[in-house]
Amino acid sequence: MHRRQAAQALLGMGWASAWNAQAQPVEPVSDAFWAPLRLGGVIVLMRHTQTLSGTGDPPGFRLDSCDTQRNLSAHGRTQAARIGQAFRDAQVRVDEVRSSAWCRCVDTAELAFGRHRVWPPINSFFQQGDREGQTAKAMHSLRSHQGPPNLVLVTHQVNISALTGVFPAMGEVLLARADPANAAGMTVLARRAL
């Protein structure tokens, strides 16, 4: 077999492997994922759930008007409710829920946990805002978070990436703790799409 044919065969196997991996059913979240939450003192970083297509917000969006923002899709609303139910089914106590002021984050928090408090340090800085300043304010507060309460932050990809170095999918849940040894500021203990 020539090198070209061997490369094509390997690429074909790679596509088949990727297809098969995507076709597998989602495994239930293991108890190992929930164990740190049951002990408490965990910071739950959650990216808002699925939105209507697009990136960022439309030109001229306003925080005081959901109609001007990119909002949750019907799937995202269902996804948020499913995440909240997963926490309840796992009997995980959620003590405080903080959210970005963006409607997609507020709606995710309300649909999942039935409450929220807007916390400006986790507002998006994708199109506006101060990445360094907001991240520093968030880390200053999060460094002092100890157990047993669990703290949920519903925010955006850019904020979670700045805090952890991880690029989360919409609706993905990361369990983290502040870590001075981590340049990003937080160490991720586990992550799951629920």
C-alpha angles and dihedrals in degrees: 000000000000121000091250092054091046091052091049091050091050092048089050091052089049091054091047091049092048091048092049092047090053093046094057116103117254111264117235114259107266124235087246088070092054097041097083090048092052089054090050135215093095125138108220111207111195126180112217113266127258116317136195110280119286143072124264116339133309117271111277095021117164128206091221092058121058089190089070096051137075103261140191118289121227087262090052092053090051090045092054092050090048091052091052090049091051090055091049093046090051089049092233116163115229110196103178134012119200122184142189112251091245112112093234090059095042090049092048091051094047095046093046103037106011094236145051144170118217110240113189097207088071096048113122118270093185094109100008138007139062114291097190096040096046093045091049091050091048093048092047089058097038094052089067094050109116133166155313098040118073115221121208120203116190107196147125137295093252092055095046091047091051091051099043111012088240125123105216127200119237108284094013116143122215124191111211147165130203110262122186089196092060113084091214089052103241137065118219112226096184141342132202143165103229 
